[in-house]
Every structure is written in structure tokens, then in C-alpha cells.
Amino acid sequence: MSLILSVISHLSQSKSQCSQWLQSPTWSFYLETCPLTTTPCLTSSTHKACFFADAYGRKATTIAYVALAFLSVPLVFLWSHDLVTILWATAFSGAFVSGQYTWMAAWLPELFPTRVRATATAFVFNTPRLIAWTGPLISGWLIANFGGFSTAAVAIATVYILSLVAAPFLPETRGKPLPE
């Protein structure tokens, strides 16, 4: 309970500073413009990932997308200090952070035999939700204790390392028939 109260207290103290910063005309424009650069890159990258998976393999494409998503987080939250760089960084991030989820449609169903494919795919899709509910609680604690939102975002992004470690152990399914 004291953790929640300390986060609320910290956020309320800095609320007026954040409000002044976010309401400045320049930042307001870029905050409204970032989704306009992120969304087309996200959509384009998601479609291209399936073609890359056919051309280069599911494993290589997934590893590349996860690695680039992992690199995009510090690019957006730590290394972008001017507004134009933030627009480019959020476009790059949108392309790979969201585009990496195409592995669930392109690779995941091919890993399981037909008799359990739907159940296994649904289990892999939905089990992370049982873990993700803790995200807001953990992120609040990280923001309060790691020195701000940027550092907390990078700390949370270290979960990509788990994907990078696990993916090489999964079989490549490109060009192979579905398991029976």
C-alpha cells in the first residue's frame, strides 16, 4: 500500500511540471504527430514480416524483429533528444515493436500438430495475459525507483532478451509441411 501511495505522491508533485511541458505548442504538435508516423510503419512492417518469414525463414525473421524492437526502446526513450529524432524513432519503434507479433500468425501454428494446434496457439496467445496484469503495478514501481519513465521503459524492454534466448531453440518451419 505504501508503494502505491508513494507513486501517487510522486506523480502528483510532478504533474504541474509535466502539464506545462506537454502543453507547449511544439511538444503538443509532436505528441499528436507521433501516432501519424508510427501507425503507417506498424501496418507496413506487419505485412512485410510475413513476406520476410517466407523469404528468409520464420526463425530469422522473428529474431530480427525482436532484436530491432529491443533496440528501438532505448532509441525512443533514452537517445532521442530532439523532436525530429523522436518522430523517426517512434516510426522505427512502431514498425518493430508491433511487427514482431506476426510470429504468432506466421510461425506459432506451424509448431504444433493438427490435433492440438488450436489449443496450443490459444494457450500461447493468452497465457501472457495472466502475467501482463502485473505490468501496471511493476511499471509504477520501476518509474518511482529507477529515476523516471525512460529508464523504466528500458528496464521493462529487457523481457525481449527472453525471446532472443528462446527463439533459436524452436524449429524452423519454412518450407516444411504442417506437423500431423
RADA-V922437 format. One record per backbone hydrogen bond with DSSP energy under -1.0 kcal/mol. CO is the residue of the C=O (numbers start at 1). NH is the residue of the N-H. Records with the same first field share a line. If there is no record, write none. Layout:
# RADA-V922437
CO=NH ; NH
This chain:
# RADA-V922437
1=5
2=6
3=7
4=8
5=9
6=10
7=11
8=12
9=13
10=14
14=18
15=19
16=20
17=21
18=22
19=23
24=28
25=29
26=30
27=31
28=32
29=33
30=34
33=37
34=38
35=39
37=41
38=42
39=43
40=44
41=45
42=46
43=47
44=48
45=49
48=52
49=53
50=54
51=55
52=56
53=57
57=61
58=62
59=63
60=64
61=65
62=66
63=67
64=68
65=69
66=70
67=71
68=72
69=73
71=75
72=76
73=77
74=78 ; 79
82=86
83=87
84=88
85=89
86=90
87=91
88=92
89=93
90=94
91=95
92=96
93=97
96=100
98=101
99=102
100=103
101=104
102=106
103=107 ; 108
108=111
113=116 ; 117
116=120
117=121
118=122
119=123
120=124
121=125
122=126
123=127
126=129
127=130
128=132
129=133
131=134
132=135
134=138
135=139
136=140
137=141
138=142
139=143
140=144
141=145
142=146
143=148
148=152
149=153
150=154
151=155
152=156
153=157
155=158
156=159
157=160
158=161
160=164
161=165
162=166
163=167
166=169
167=170
173=176
179=114
